[in-house]
Amino acid sequence: MANTKFKALFQMGTGVFTGAGLFALSTAVQPSFADETVTIGVVGPLTGNIAHLGKDMENGARLAIEQANAKGVTIGVQKVTLKIDSQDDAGDPRTASQVAQRLVDDKVIGIIGHLQSGTSIPASKIYSDAGIVQIAPSATNPAFTLQGFKTTFRVVATDAQQGPALAQYAAKSLKVKTVAVIDDSTAYGQGLADQFEKAAKAAGLKVISHDGTSDQTVDFRAVLTKIKAEKPDAIMYGGNDAAGGPLAKQAEQLGLATKVISGDGMCTEKLPELAGTAANTVYCSEASLPLEKMPGGNAFQADYIRRFGQPIQGFSPFSYDATNVLIDAMKRANSTDPKKILAAMPTTSFDGIIGRIAFDSKGDIQHGTISIFRFKDNKKSLLEEVRL
């Protein structure tokens, strides 16, 4: 009996020991994964005369990253925390290239930016050499995606579409017969102006003159005085609001009773502040649907104002979607490796704030839209949509 009890107790103890040992062993071999932090680079002018546009772009990307982290991002079995690396290119091509190399050295998984064509294009070679995705939320010069790089993508239409849409509207709806063209000598401003001029001539408009200034010009009185003597029906300006606003205001002050036609760089919520009552003479385009007609535009606007306490300037919906497209490519690649993310980009089919996002073989968005607006009583109102 005693031996039997002892044997039973021994077997029971051995079983307990074995179970505990197996539990301890199984606990020891279970993989333990710490969160991985991956960084997304965001670049635009955060200082200078169009810093408000760069900050707006940055805010859109930041909101996308914050919302993704709140929902949780998992790649394989690894929980991923997204981080923003925001850099200031000051709207300067040389600085843009320096910042691009810094972001490559920082091991970002992709780039949202730059804001302008003149900074996006020189930086794009650096990202291409590193094999890192670059998604431009607002660079519209066609040359950006015509360089043969596999890393360049954009979520807006191009100036090859925006310029002709403006010219056609000027000819058919505004009944313009003669036009004077001014550009700011940047890749964006000059590119848009050249596309407009070519399309305007094809539509039968007479281009009286074409003058170049700079994106830092704020005194246009000399060139406007010359143009006043030419008596054009309209002035077309290729450039951003920081210079375009003073141009429109000074034209009004000089008694130059003419319409001012421009593109998305001037078509911002800040224009009435910069142009005063002369904003009412401005007709401008955006290389997209208007915010209120975007599938997620109203909800995004509410989220944006709640988060940042200020209205959208223009480009944040595109940087928001560009960031989510990059995150989507990472998820589809099931990897945080930039080269695998890049490989997933061409098959993108993403429903964003701005609508369905898919890319053609060059990296341009398919099925874009050009919207034409005018300013009235300090507010921007939609006049026409051109589906591409």
ZIRA-V647497 format. One record per residue. N is the residue number from 0. RES is the residue in three letters. PSI is psi in whole degrees, 0 to 359 (999 if undefined). D_FIRST is the distance of its C-alpha to the first C-alpha in Angstrom with 2 decimals. Layout:
N,RES,PSI,D_FIRST / N,RES,PSI,D_FIRST
This chain:
0,MET,311,0.00 / 1,ALA,318,3.79 / 2,ASN,322,5.40 / 3,THR,316,4.99 / 4,LYS,318,6.18 / 5,PHE,319,8.50 / 6,LYS,319,9.73 / 7,ALA,315,10.51 / 8,LEU,322,12.19 / 9,PHE,316,13.98 / 10,GLN,319,15.23 / 11,MET,316,16.38 / 12,GLY,320,18.14 / 13,THR,321,19.69 / 14,GLY,316,20.93 / 15,VAL,316,22.44 / 16,PHE,315,23.97 / 17,THR,318,25.32 / 18,GLY,315,26.81 / 19,ALA,321,28.35 / 20,GLY,318,29.63 / 21,LEU,321,31.18 / 22,PHE,315,32.72 / 23,ALA,319,34.19 / 24,LEU,316,35.43 / 25,SER,325,36.97 / 26,THR,321,38.64 / 27,ALA,325,40.01 / 28,VAL,353,41.61 / 29,GLN,128,43.18 / 30,PRO,141,46.93 / 31,SER,115,48.54 / 32,PHE,119,52.20 / 33,ALA,156,54.60 / 34,ASP,139,57.74 / 35,GLU,132,60.57 / 36,THR,124,64.03 / 37,VAL,145,66.91 / 38,THR,134,70.53 / 39,ILE,127,73.45 / 40,GLY,136,76.92 / 41,VAL,126,79.60 / 42,VAL,134,83.19 / 43,GLY,178,86.43 / 44,PRO,107,89.24 / 45,LEU,356,87.74 / 46,THR,162,90.90 / 47,GLY,187,94.54 / 48,ASN,347,96.64 / 49,ILE,30,94.14 / 50,ALA,330,91.01 / 51,HIS,328,90.55 / 52,LEU,321,90.04 / 53,GLY,320,87.64 / 54,LYS,322,85.58 / 55,ASP,316,85.51 / 56,MET,315,84.16 / 57,GLU,318,81.53 / 58,ASN,320,80.47 / 59,GLY,316,79.86 / 60,ALA,319,77.56 / 61,ARG,318,75.76 / 62,LEU,318,75.13 / 63,ALA,318,73.67 / 64,ILE,317,71.28 / 65,GLU,319,70.20 / 66,GLN,322,69.54 / 67,ALA,317,67.58 / 68,ASN,323,65.35 / 69,ALA,323,64.80 / 70,LYS,331,63.64 / 71,GLY,132,61.52 / 72,VAL,125,62.20 / 73,THR,129,59.50 / 74,ILE,112,60.26 / 75,GLY,238,57.37 / 76,VAL,8,54.31 / 77,GLN,124,56.40 / 78,LYS,133,57.76 / 79,VAL,133,61.38 / 80,THR,127,63.52 / 81,LEU,143,67.25 / 82,LYS,143,69.72 / 83,ILE,135,73.52 / 84,ASP,95,75.69 / 85,SER,128,79.11 / 86,GLN,148,82.12 / 87,ASP,117,85.81 / 88,ASP,359,88.30 / 89,ALA,17,91.24 / 90,GLY,20,92.82 / 91,ASP,126,93.96 / 92,PRO,319,93.48 / 93,ARG,316,93.06 / 94,THR,322,90.53 / 95,ALA,318,88.71 / 96,SER,321,88.25 / 97,GLN,317,86.95 / 98,VAL,322,84.48 / 99,ALA,315,83.37 / 100,GLN,324,82.50 / 101,ARG,318,80.62 / 102,LEU,322,78.47 / 103,VAL,316,77.77 / 104,ASP,332,76.71 / 105,ASP,359,74.49 / 106,LYS,42,72.53 / 107,VAL,156,73.19 / 108,ILE,347,72.01 / 109,GLY,168,75.32 / 110,ILE,134,78.55 / 111,ILE,111,80.05 / 112,GLY,183,83.75 / 113,HIS,178,86.29 / 114,LEU,315,88.44 / 115,GLN,156,91.75 / 116,SER,320,92.88 / 117,GLY,340,94.55 / 118,THR,328,91.26 / 119,SER,319,88.97 / 120,ILE,309,90.98 / 121,PRO,327,91.06 / 122,ALA,335,87.39 / 123,SER,327,86.35 / 124,LYS,323,86.89 / 125,ILE,317,84.49 / 126,TYR,323,81.76 / 127,SER,315,82.59 / 128,ASP,329,82.32 / 129,ALA,351,78.88 / 130,GLY,35,77.73 / 131,ILE,133,77.11 / 132,VAL,135,77.88 / 133,GLN,119,80.83 / 134,ILE,114,81.44 / 135,ALA,125,84.76 / 136,PRO,349,84.97 / 137,SER,357,88.74 / 138,ALA,118,90.46 / 139,THR,354,92.96 / 140,ASN,127,95.13 / 141,PRO,331,94.74 / 142,ALA,336,94.64 / 143,PHE,317,91.12 / 144,THR,9,89.53 / 145,LEU,14,92.25 / 146,GLN,352,91.29 / 147,GLY,6,88.91 / 148,PHE,142,85.81 / 149,LYS,357,82.56 / 150,THR,351,81.24 / 151,THR,129,83.87 / 152,PHE,157,83.40 / 153,ARG,153,85.10 / 154,VAL,19,84.56 / 155,VAL,163,88.24 / 156,ALA,173,91.32 / 157,THR,170,93.82 / 158,ASP,339,97.37 / 159,ALA,344,98.56 / 160,GLN,322,97.68 / 161,GLN,316,98.36 / 162,GLY,309,101.86 / 163,PRO,323,103.21 / 164,ALA,319,101.73 / 165,LEU,318,103.62 / 166,ALA,317,106.79 / 167,GLN,319,106.69 / 168,TYR,319,106.16 / 169,ALA,318,109.02 / 170,ALA,313,111.35 / 171,LYS,317,110.48 / 172,SER,321,109.41 / 173,LEU,351,111.14 / 174,LYS,34,114.25 / 175,VAL,136,114.46 / 176,LYS,326,117.21 / 177,THR,146,117.24 / 178,VAL,141,114.48 / 179,ALA,135,114.21 / 180,VAL,135,110.97 / 181,ILE,138,109.40 / 182,ASP,164,106.16 / 183,ASP,12,104.21 / 184,SER,15,104.10 / 185,THR,168,100.29 / 186,ALA,323,98.41 / 187,TYR,302,97.61 / 188,GLY,313,100.95 / 189,GLN,322,103.22 / 190,GLY,315,101.07 / 191,LEU,316,101.19 / 192,ALA,319,104.92 / 193,ASP,319,105.68 / 194,GLN,320,103.76 / 195,PHE,312,105.60 / 196,GLU,316,108.98 / 197,LYS,315,108.52 / 198,ALA,325,107.51 / 199,ALA,315,110.26 / 200,LYS,321,112.95 / 201,ALA,331,111.58 / 202,ALA,1,111.79 / 203,GLY,5,115.44 / 204,LEU,149,115.11 / 205,LYS,119,117.37 / 206,VAL,107,115.55 / 207,ILE,320,118.25 / 208,SER,161,116.48 / 209,HIS,111,113.14 / 210,ASP,144,112.50 / 211,GLY,139,109.61 / 212,THR,220,108.38 / 213,SER,164,105.05 / 214,ASP,356,101.84 / 215,GLN,357,102.80 / 216,THR,132,106.23 / 217,VAL,351,106.89 / 218,ASP,105,110.71 / 219,PHE,11,112.04 / 220,ARG,324,115.52 / 221,ALA,309,117.38 / 222,VAL,327,115.88 / 223,LEU,327,116.06 / 224,THR,319,119.73 / 225,LYS,314,120.41 / 226,ILE,325,118.49 / 227,LYS,321,120.35 / 228,ALA,336,123.58 / 229,GLU,342,122.05 / 230,LYS,55,121.39 / 231,PRO,158,118.24 / 232,ASP,334,116.67 / 233,ALA,157,113.26 / 234,ILE,129,111.53 / 235,MET,126,108.36 / 236,TYR,125,106.14 / 237,GLY,107,103.30 / 238,GLY,189,101.04 / 239,ASN,173,98.73 / 240,ASP,331,99.30 / 241,ALA,328,99.84 / 242,ALA,325,103.13 / 243,GLY,326,103.81 / 244,GLY,307,103.89 / 245,PRO,325,106.66 / 246,LEU,311,108.51 / 247,ALA,319,108.69 / 248,LYS,316,109.65 / 249,GLN,328,112.44 / 250,ALA,317,113.77 / 251,GLU,318,114.15 / 252,GLN,328,115.80 / 253,LEU,2,118.30 / 254,GLY,23,119.23 / 255,LEU,91,117.77 / 256,ALA,86,117.20 / 257,THR,158,114.82 / 258,LYS,150,111.33 / 259,VAL,123,108.63 / 260,ILE,134,106.24 / 261,SER,180,103.03 / 262,GLY,201,99.47 / 263,ASP,335,95.93 / 264,GLY,335,96.36 / 265,MET,348,98.91 / 266,CYS,60,97.36 / 267,THR,166,95.13 / 268,GLU,342,94.62 / 269,LYS,348,96.21 / 270,LEU,315,99.54 / 271,PRO,326,101.29 / 272,GLU,324,100.54 / 273,LEU,329,102.07 / 274,ALA,344,104.99 / 275,GLY,217,105.89 / 276,THR,342,108.02 / 277,ALA,347,108.68 / 278,ALA,333,105.18 / 279,ASN,348,106.91 / 280,THR,356,108.80 / 281,VAL,130,105.63 / 282,TYR,130,104.29 / 283,CYS,166,101.16 / 284,SER,157,98.40 / 285,GLU,143,94.65 / 286,ALA,50,92.91 / 287,SER,179,90.47 / 288,LEU,153,90.14 / 289,PRO,154,90.95 / 290,LEU,316,87.95 / 291,GLU,345,88.31 / 292,LYS,356,88.20 / 293,MET,142,85.22 / 294,PRO,322,82.19 / 295,GLY,21,80.23 / 296,GLY,313,83.20 / 297,ASN,318,83.14 / 298,ALA,319,79.39 / 299,PHE,317,79.70 / 300,GLN,318,82.65 / 301,ALA,316,80.73 / 302,ASP,319,77.75 / 303,TYR,312,80.15 / 304,ILE,321,82.08 / 305,ARG,321,78.93 / 306,ARG,318,77.53 / 307,PHE,351,80.73 / 308,GLY,29,83.04 / 309,GLN,159,86.01 / 310,PRO,161,87.50 / 311,ILE,137,87.05 / 312,GLN,329,89.88 / 313,GLY,320,89.51 / 314,PHE,352,87.10 / 315,SER,325,83.68 / 316,PRO,327,82.75 / 317,PHE,321,83.25 / 318,SER,327,81.27 / 319,TYR,310,78.49 / 320,ASP,320,78.41 / 321,ALA,320,78.82 / 322,THR,317,75.75 / 323,ASN,329,73.70 / 324,VAL,318,74.95 / 325,LEU,317,73.70 / 326,ILE,320,70.28 / 327,ASP,318,70.20 / 328,ALA,321,70.99 / 329,MET,317,68.15 / 330,LYS,318,65.72 / 331,ARG,327,67.06 / 332,ALA,343,66.85 / 333,ASN,42,63.27 / 334,SER,153,64.23 / 335,THR,10,65.85 / 336,ASP,120,67.69 / 337,PRO,325,71.44 / 338,LYS,326,72.32 / 339,LYS,325,69.84 / 340,ILE,316,71.11 / 341,LEU,318,74.64 / 342,ALA,334,73.73 / 343,ALA,344,72.58 / 344,MET,318,75.79 / 345,PRO,337,78.16 / 346,THR,17,76.00 / 347,THR,134,75.96 / 348,SER,93,76.31 / 349,PHE,131,75.66 / 350,ASP,106,76.68 / 351,GLY,187,77.86 / 352,ILE,319,79.93 / 353,ILE,352,83.09 / 354,GLY,196,82.06 / 355,ARG,130,80.70 / 356,ILE,118,80.59 / 357,ALA,155,80.88 / 358,PHE,148,82.81 / 359,ASP,187,85.36 / 360,SER,340,85.49 / 361,LYS,344,87.20 / 362,GLY,4,84.74 / 363,ASP,150,87.06 / 364,ILE,140,85.81 / 365,GLN,150,86.63 / 366,HIS,54,88.60 / 367,GLY,178,89.85 / 368,THR,143,92.20 / 369,ILE,128,95.17 / 370,SER,136,95.95 / 371,ILE,133,99.38 / 372,PHE,164,99.78 / 373,ARG,160,102.51 / 374,PHE,134,102.44 / 375,LYS,126,104.00 / 376,ASP,44,103.92 / 377,ASN,16,101.47 / 378,LYS,147,98.96 / 379,LYS,127,98.13 / 380,SER,141,98.66 / 381,LEU,134,97.88 / 382,LEU,321,100.91 / 383,GLU,149,99.66 / 384,GLU,134,96.68 / 385,VAL,110,97.20 / 386,ARG,135,94.35 / 387,LEU,999,94.07
